[in-house]
Amino acid sequence: MNKSILLLATLAISLNLPAQIQWKFHLAFEDATAAKDTIWFIWDTSATVYGIDTLLGEGNPHIDYNAFNVWTLTGGAGTGYFDTTKVVAYPYYGQFNEVINAMNFVLPVKITWDSSLFRADWLPTEPVGWVNSAWISNDYFFSVNNTDNHYFDLALDNQTIMPDSTIVGTEEESPWFWLPGSNFPLGIGLSQNPTIFVKDNLVEKRYFIYPNPVSSLLKVDSNQEFSIIRVFNMHGKCLKFFKTVSFPLNIDFAGFDRGIYVIQLISTENLYYYEKIIKSN
């Protein structure tokens, strides 16, 4: 067989090879009035880390502001531009760490999902071959969860209710759990993280953030390099942005309102870390 025929045969075989199947996962929400809405998470080879992938469904979902809605934000790094979305898409090496907001809901809210997708046969073998971190968290799940680690592990169940009156009691007995702000915003994390379960102290302790709670100056220190650090409020708005970070880093929280904030740290290896920070008086 001459080289031209061999090249054509190889090309024909490569064109017929199956493409990487898209991984699609959703959280379905239903409130006490039976109103429903859904957030989708997609790993797709065509997705981008930054920007809005409209072909995959990211972007303005045309929200009915009189109905029950859940949503998150998608957008560009450092641009200050974000768009409301009910779909978040990343390439397979990306990690989902999102803040889900809601409007016009009546508690309790039931959340359902399919945990079998975390070990889907078509997930690529790299970086780890399965979803080894899947959680939701907020003030309610900080206290009531299935792990005793201040978050709810999605891999251990297929549904949950917030708040669950069979656990925390009636509204009269536990009124704090029934405050809307105790249940939304809701954080979610999904990742195929090769550093998880590695028993190396340098991997486990990559940075230090203190004091927490903070009243004025927050200090961030690390023995490794981070390319980007951001501070978000619980509505997903970026309040501070640092690029090519030098440590120790001081972040001024004095002008922030009392409440909960999230610090995002992105390493030079493109690993994402999130920490909840409480701003005191």
C-alpha positions as semicolon CSV with decimal commas, in nm:
position;residue;x (nm);y (nm);z (nm)
1;M;0,000;0,000;0,000
2;N;0,151;0,336;-0,099
3;K;0,173;0,632;0,139
4;S;-0,119;0,826;-0,012
5;I;-0,359;0,532;0,021
6;L;-0,237;0,468;0,379
7;L;-0,290;0,836;0,466
8;L;-0,645;0,830;0,329
9;A;-0,723;0,508;0,518
10;T;-0,588;0,656;0,843
11;L;-0,791;0,974;0,788
12;A;-1,107;0,774;0,721
13;I;-1,059;0,579;1,044
14;S;-0,992;0,896;1,246
15;L;-1,303;1,065;1,106
16;N;-1,513;0,769;1,217
17;L;-1,377;0,763;1,572
18;P;-1,649;0,854;1,824
19;A;-1,624;1,204;1,969
20;Q;-1,612;1,254;2,346
21;I;-1,971;1,228;2,468
22;Q;-2,104;1,538;2,642
23;W;-2,156;1,504;3,019
24;K;-2,476;1,671;3,135
25;F;-2,594;1,700;3,495
26;H;-2,877;1,895;3,654
27;L;-3,021;2,002;3,986
28;A;-3,401;2,009;3,978
29;F;-3,574;2,241;4,225
30;E;-3,937;2,227;4,342
31;D;-4,079;2,460;4,605
32;A;-4,375;2,412;4,842
33;T;-4,624;2,534;4,578
34;A;-4,496;2,271;4,326
35;A;-4,327;2,544;4,119
36;K;-4,020;2,397;3,943
37;D;-3,695;2,509;3,783
38;T;-3,360;2,353;3,686
39;I;-2,989;2,436;3,665
40;W;-2,775;2,242;3,414
41;F;-2,401;2,171;3,425
42;I;-2,224;2,055;3,108
43;W;-1,878;1,926;3,028
44;D;-1,821;1,954;2,654
45;T;-1,505;1,955;2,444
46;S;-1,627;2,268;2,261
47;A;-1,690;2,467;2,582
48;T;-1,467;2,752;2,696
49;V;-1,349;2,830;3,050
50;Y;-1,425;3,200;3,011
51;G;-1,688;3,369;2,800
52;I;-2,046;3,270;2,726
53;D;-2,105;2,952;2,521
54;T;-2,440;3,038;2,367
55;L;-2,436;2,726;2,146
56;L;-2,438;2,514;2,463
57;G;-2,722;2,711;2,622
58;E;-2,530;2,958;2,835
59;G;-2,655;3,313;2,859
60;N;-2,976;3,506;2,914
61;P;-3,258;3,257;2,987
62;H;-3,533;3,522;2,954
63;I;-3,645;3,497;3,314
64;D;-4,009;3,550;3,414
65;Y;-3,957;3,770;3,718
66;N;-4,302;3,683;3,855
67;A;-4,228;3,308;3,872
68;F;-4,003;3,079;4,077
69;N;-3,656;3,089;3,921
70;V;-3,310;2,958;4,000
71;W;-3,006;3,094;3,818
72;T;-2,632;3,146;3,830
73;L;-2,386;3,363;3,639
74;T;-2,145;3,301;3,354
75;G;-1,896;3,538;3,197
76;G;-1,541;3,646;3,133
77;A;-1,250;3,652;3,378
78;G;-1,149;4,000;3,484
79;T;-1,389;4,165;3,238
80;G;-1,656;4,250;3,493
81;Y;-1,917;4,121;3,244
82;F;-2,142;3,840;3,356
83;D;-2,473;3,708;3,225
84;T;-2,757;3,532;3,404
85;T;-2,782;3,166;3,303
86;K;-2,949;2,835;3,385
87;V;-2,676;2,643;3,201
88;V;-2,304;2,637;3,286
89;A;-2,062;2,470;3,043
90;Y;-1,692;2,394;3,080
91;P;-1,438;2,177;2,899
92;Y;-1,371;1,848;3,075
93;Y;-1,077;1,977;3,277
94;G;-1,287;2,261;3,422
95;Q;-1,435;2,257;3,770
96;F;-1,783;2,385;3,854
97;N;-1,791;2,612;4,157
98;E;-2,109;2,815;4,123
99;V;-2,346;3,021;4,334
100;I;-2,714;2,948;4,267
101;N;-2,964;3,223;4,342
102;A;-3,343;3,197;4,358
103;M;-3,648;3,421;4,354
104;N;-4,021;3,384;4,430
105;F;-3,982;3,056;4,620
106;V;-4,187;2,916;4,907
107;L;-4,001;2,696;5,155
108;P;-3,934;2,410;5,183
109;V;-3,754;2,353;4,851
110;K;-3,686;2,000;4,729
111;I;-3,370;1,937;4,525
112;T;-3,320;1,621;4,317
113;W;-3,037;1,492;4,094
114;D;-2,890;1,169;3,951
115;S;-2,579;1,070;4,147
116;S;-2,505;0,778;3,909
117;L;-2,381;1,034;3,655
118;F;-2,077;1,097;3,874
119;R;-1,942;0,762;3,753
120;A;-2,073;0,774;3,397
121;D;-1,901;0,525;3,167
122;W;-1,830;0,793;2,905
123;L;-1,638;1,029;3,134
124;P;-1,278;1,054;3,005
125;T;-1,006;0,883;3,204
126;E;-0,829;1,217;3,251
127;P;-0,795;1,384;3,490
128;V;-0,943;1,112;3,717
129;G;-1,225;0,939;3,528
130;W;-1,511;1,022;3,763
131;V;-1,657;1,310;3,963
132;N;-1,471;1,279;4,292
133;S;-1,609;1,597;4,450
134;A;-1,979;1,685;4,438
135;W;-2,139;1,904;4,705
136;I;-2,389;2,178;4,780
137;S;-2,353;2,424;5,066
138;N;-2,515;2,725;5,229
139;D;-2,596;2,841;5,580
140;Y;-2,862;2,569;5,620
141;F;-2,637;2,283;5,500
142;F;-2,357;2,417;5,719
143;S;-2,567;2,292;6,012
144;V;-2,779;2,013;5,859
145;N;-2,608;1,776;5,614
146;N;-2,515;1,415;5,539
147;T;-2,139;1,442;5,604
148;D;-2,079;1,631;5,932
149;N;-1,839;1,843;5,726
150;H;-2,061;2,151;5,682
151;Y;-2,172;2,060;5,329
152;F;-2,411;1,812;5,163
153;D;-2,239;1,540;4,959
154;L;-2,434;1,487;4,635
155;A;-2,268;1,148;4,578
156;L;-2,438;0,998;4,884
157;D;-2,800;1,079;4,795
158;N;-3,027;1,170;4,505
159;Q;-3,241;1,431;4,679
160;T;-3,267;1,662;4,977
161;I;-3,505;1,920;5,121
162;M;-3,418;2,258;5,265
163;P;-3,520;2,303;5,532
164;D;-3,625;1,951;5,628
165;S;-3,885;1,989;5,904
166;T;-3,845;1,624;6,005
167;I;-3,487;1,705;6,105
168;V;-3,487;2,063;6,226
169;G;-3,841;2,074;6,368
170;T;-4,135;2,298;6,293
171;E;-4,113;2,661;6,192
172;E;-4,198;2,767;6,548
173;E;-3,921;2,547;6,691
174;S;-3,647;2,646;6,444
175;P;-3,739;2,977;6,279
176;W;-3,381;3,052;6,163
177;F;-3,383;2,755;5,923
178;W;-3,695;2,897;5,756
179;L;-3,546;3,234;5,672
180;P;-3,505;3,266;5,291
181;G;-3,147;3,388;5,340
182;S;-3,056;3,066;5,522
183;N;-3,145;2,857;5,214
184;F;-3,037;3,072;4,919
185;P;-2,788;3,151;4,773
186;L;-2,673;2,791;4,735
187;G;-2,317;2,694;4,647
188;I;-2,237;2,390;4,433
189;G;-1,907;2,225;4,343
190;L;-1,843;1,949;4,086
191;S;-1,493;1,842;3,991
192;Q;-1,260;1,572;3,867
193;N;-0,977;1,686;4,087
194;P;-0,655;1,481;4,081
195;T;-0,535;1,643;4,405
196;I;-0,823;1,505;4,612
197;F;-0,728;1,215;4,839
198;V;-0,353;1,286;4,790
199;K;-0,205;1,264;5,140
200;D;0,061;1,527;5,089
201;N;0,061;1,812;5,336
202;L;0,187;2,053;5,071
203;V;-0,113;1,966;4,855
204;E;-0,366;1,973;5,138
205;K;-0,239;2,303;5,285
206;R;-0,190;2,521;4,979
207;Y;-0,281;2,855;5,136
208;F;-0,374;3,034;5,459
209;I;-0,655;3,289;5,493
210;Y;-0,704;3,477;5,821
211;P;-0,866;3,615;6,027
212;N;-1,210;3,466;5,957
213;P;-1,445;3,631;6,052
214;V;-1,274;3,950;5,938
215;S;-1,356;4,310;6,030
216;S;-1,109;4,506;5,817
217;L;-0,793;4,348;5,671
218;L;-0,791;3,990;5,541
219;K;-0,452;3,826;5,492
220;V;-0,383;3,557;5,230
221;D;-0,055;3,367;5,228
222;S;0,068;3,065;5,033
223;N;0,378;2,862;4,951
224;Q;0,272;2,823;4,586
225;E;0,184;3,053;4,296
226;F;-0,167;3,170;4,217
227;S;-0,249;3,349;3,892
228;I;-0,583;3,500;3,998
229;I;-0,763;3,576;4,325
230;R;-1,114;3,722;4,332
231;V;-1,362;3,822;4,602
232;F;-1,733;3,767;4,528
233;N;-2,043;3,857;4,721
234;M;-2,317;3,595;4,756
235;H;-2,491;3,729;4,445
236;G;-2,189;3,633;4,234
237;K;-2,065;3,990;4,179
238;C;-1,685;4,023;4,165
239;L;-1,580;4,291;4,415
240;K;-1,201;4,259;4,403
241;F;-0,964;4,113;4,143
242;F;-0,592;4,035;4,178
243;K;-0,372;3,902;3,897
244;T;-0,024;3,747;3,919
245;V;-0,047;3,745;4,296
246;S;0,245;3,811;4,530
247;F;0,224;3,685;4,888
248;P;0,147;3,780;5,154
249;L;-0,161;3,953;5,010
250;N;-0,375;4,196;5,212
251;I;-0,740;4,240;5,109
252;D;-0,932;4,535;5,254
253;F;-1,277;4,427;5,376
254;A;-1,340;4,743;5,579
255;G;-1,582;4,892;5,325
256;F;-1,786;4,572;5,281
257;D;-2,124;4,519;5,442
258;R;-2,161;4,258;5,712
259;G;-2,231;3,916;5,562
260;I;-2,081;3,622;5,373
261;Y;-1,832;3,652;5,086
262;V;-1,645;3,398;4,873
263;I;-1,276;3,408;4,781
264;Q;-1,178;3,228;4,460
265;L;-0,814;3,129;4,415
266;I;-0,690;2,997;4,078
267;S;-0,349;2,834;4,079
268;T;-0,100;2,847;3,796
269;E;-0,194;2,481;3,732
270;N;-0,554;2,599;3,672
271;L;-0,686;2,444;3,995
272;Y;-0,974;2,631;4,157
273;Y;-1,021;2,684;4,532
274;Y;-1,305;2,857;4,716
275;E;-1,330;2,977;5,074
276;K;-1,627;3,130;5,252
277;I;-1,537;3,448;5,443
278;I;-1,757;3,607;5,708
279;K;-1,743;3,987;5,734
280;S;-1,815;4,101;6,088
281;N;-1,885;4,452;6,214
